Amino acid sequence: MSKLTAIVTILLAILFAPTSNADSALEELDAANKAFAKALMAGDIDYLVNDYTDDGCVIAPMAGETCGKEAIRAFWESVIATNPKKVEIITEKAGSEGDLAFATGQLLITDAESAVHKNRFAVVFIKVGGLWKLRVDSWNPQ
């Protein structure tokens, strides 16, 4: 079983298992998602890249799987170059178990022409050095 398959399997188990710390995880991960959106709007590429684990992956529509910090840097540089007007991440569900957490919700992107792109996201975080880092960052258009 690949690492990604194992992580997705764990994610699904967490998604459908009751967690006693769901409220705490929701608050923590929502704050992390909002900070990520703020960094994206500010063009803070170093913040964005450092928010991922060393082997983190972005799975974006029409882009396939982008893994590793160097590839993730290039990905976010290309996104920033499109000059989005607004990025909003609305965390709806979250949970954690040990050093693994998930969050799901809505990703709203207003592009340079003011068109709003509505997406659903699912992310997997791993705690590294006491901080939640993105291991899998994925979204799909609604």
N, C-alpha and C positions, 0 to 999 in steps of 0.2 A: 504494500500500500504506500503510495507517495505521501510526502509530508503534507501537501495541499489537501489530498483526500482525507487524511487523518484530521486535519484542522477543520475541514468542512463537516466531517462526521461529528466531531466534538461540538462544533457550533450548533448543529441541528439538535444534539442532545441537550445543550444548554438552552436553546430557544424553547424547547418543549418541556423542560423540567422546571418546577417551581423553585425559585431562589429566594432566600430570606433577605438577601442584600440587594434586591432589585432596585429599590429606591435610591440607595447609596450609589450603586453602579450607574444608574440613569443620570444622577447629578454629576458624577465624575466624568463620565464619557460625553455627556452633553456639553460640559465645559470644555473638554478637549476638542470636540467637534467645532464648537464656536470659535475657539482659538485658532483652529486650523483654517476656518473660513476667513477669519480676520487676517491671518498671515498671507493667505492666497490673494486677498484684495490688496494687501500692502506690497505684494510682489516679493515677500520675504522667502526666497527660495531655500535658504539654509534652514529656516525653521521647518518648512515643509518636508525637506529631505530628512532632517534629523528626527522627525516625528515617526519614522518607520524603523523597524528592525533592520539589521544589516541585510537580511534575506527577504525583506518585505516585498510584497507584490501589489501592483495596481492592476485591476481588471476592469478596464473602461470600455464602454460601447465603441465599436468600430476600431479599437486599438489593440485588442488581444491582451495578453498577459505581459506586464512589464515588471521585471524583478531585479532587485539589487539597487543600491543607492545611486549609482552612476546613471542607470537607465531611468530611475524615478526622477532624478534631477532633470534629465533631458525632457521627460514627459511633462513635468510641471512648468519648465521653461517655455515649452510650446503652448501650454494652456495660458500662461500669463501673457504671452505675446499676442493672444487674441483679444486682449483688453476687455475682459468681462466687466460689466458695470456693477453687478451685485452677485454675491454668492451667499446663500442661506442654507444652513444645515439644521434640520429639525429632527432631533433624536426622539423617537417615539417609544422604543423598547430597548432595554439594556439589561445585562446580567453578567455576573462573574462567578467564577469558581476557581479559587486559588490564583494562579498567575495568568489565567486565561479569561478574556471577557469578550462580549459581543455587543454591538449596537445596530439597530435598524431604524429607518425613518425616511424622511424626504430630503432631497437635495434639489434646490431651486437655483438655477443659474440664469441671470439676465445677461445676454450677450451684448456686444458693442452696438448692435442695431436695435436694442431694447426688446428683443424677443425673449420670452421666458421659457426655459427648458425645464420641464418637471421630470424628476428622476426618483427612483426608490434606491436606497443603499443598504448594504449589509457589510459591516466591517468586523474584523477580528483583531483584538488587541492582545499583546503579551506584555506582562510586567517585566521591565528590564531596569535594574538599578533603582527600583522603587517608582518608576514612571511607566505609564501605559504607553506602549509603542504599537503602531499599526503593523500587523503581519499580513493581513489581507484587506484590501480596500477595493470594494467593488460596487458598481451602480449600473442601473438599467433605466432607459427612458420609460415613462409611464404611458 
